[in-house]
């Protein structure tokens, strides 16, 4: 007997995911359309089982550090994630795009880049841009680069 599933139309669900609909949107839509209660984790599992791309865009060039848990939601890192999504061709929400544009304009006008020091309480800092800085960040010393970034460059 096949496993029982709450997903009524797999192609519809796959289309919604490919359109970038949030899991929360899908939870609400399923309740409205099918009167079926789902969860965000159910949709994440569905995505994984179908082998669909992850929602998170990883960019080892913009975020090359192994970031400590307590620093994971600091504003500079959130902005770098938005930039990574945009560079990967994903559409940002209008508010997020506006925040990112303003943040990048500030980096340019203040001639600063993002620096990460995991040994500090604040973690992320803006430091003056140097000639060696070619993007929005100060490249970390090799010991601080995340292992996946190092492996990817081999």
N, C-alpha and C positions, 0 to 999 in steps of 0.2 A: 504494500500500500504506500503511495507517495506521501512524503511529509506534508503536513498541513501548513499552509502559509497564509499570512494576512495579505500578501501582495496580490491584488486582483488582476492587474495588467502589468506584466514585467516590462513590456516595451514602453509603456507610459512612464513607469518609474525610471527606467534608464534614460528616457528623453528628458525628464525633469532634472535628473542628476547632471546630464550633459549640458543642460541650459544653465546650470549653476544654482538651481533652487536650493535653498537651505534645508537642512533636515527638519528644522522646526516648521518651515513652510509646508513640507510634505506631511508632517504629522497633522497639521491643521487641515490641509486639503483632504487627506484621507478621511478624517472625521466628518468633514462637511460633505464630501462626495459619496463615500461608501458607508458612513456611520461605523467606521472601524477605528478603534483606538490603537495607535502605533506609538513608537518611541523613537527618539533621535538615534539611540544606539542600534535599534533594529535596522534603520536605514543605512547606518555606517556598516553594519554587518552585511547587508544586502549588497552594497557597493563592493565590499571586499570579496564576497563570494562570486560576484560576477566579473571580478578582475578589472574593475573600472579604475581609472586614475584616482589617486588620492586627492582630497580637497586641498591639502596643505602643499604649497609650492615651496620646495626646498631649493635654496640657492647658496651653495657653498662659497661663492665669490662675495656675496653681500653679507652672509652670516657664517663666517668661517670658524666661529668659536664654539666650543662646548659650553653652552650657557647654563649657569647654575639655576636651579629651580626658583630661587628667590628673585632672580632677575628676569624671568621669562616674560613678564607682562609690562616691562618698563617701556615708556613711550618711544625711545629711539629704536628699540627692537621691533615694536609694533609697526613703526613707519618703514623699517627695512623689510618687514614681511609684506607690507602693502606694495612696496617698490618691486619686490621679487615677483609678486602676483602679476603686477602690471607688465613687467618685462617678459613674463612667460605668456603674455597675451590674454590674460584673464581680465574680465570687466570688473572694475571696482564700483562699489556703491558711490553715488554722487558725493555724499558726505565724506566718505573715506578718501576719494580722489581729491577733494578740496583740502582736506587735512594734509594729505601727502604733498600736494602742490605747494601749500604754504610752508610746510616743513622743509622741503627741498629749496625753496626760495630763501628761507632763513639760513640754511647751510651755505648757500651761495653768497648771500649778502654779508654774512659774518665770517666767511672764508674758514668754515670749520668742518670737521669730519667726525664721525662717531668712533670712539675708542672704547674698548671693553677691557676692564680689569676685574676678573672674577674674585680677586682677593680683597676687594673693597666692599663696603656696605652698599654703595650706590651702584656699582657695577659698570654702568654706562656713563660716558662723559663726552662732551664736545671739546675737541682740541683744535688748535690752529692748523689749518691745512699746510702741508709741507710739499715740496716739489715731488717727493716720491709717492704722494697720495694721488691715486688715479681714479678713485671712485668716491662713494659716500662714506667710506670707512678708512680707518688706519689699519693696514694689514697687521695681523698679530705675528708675534714671533712664532716660529715653528712649533714650539712646545705647547702653545695655547690653541693651535688649530684643531678643529674637530677631526677625529680619526677618519670619518668618511670623506672629508675633504682631502686628506692626505692620500688616502687610497685611490681616490678618483684621479689624482694627478700622476699616479704611477703609470 
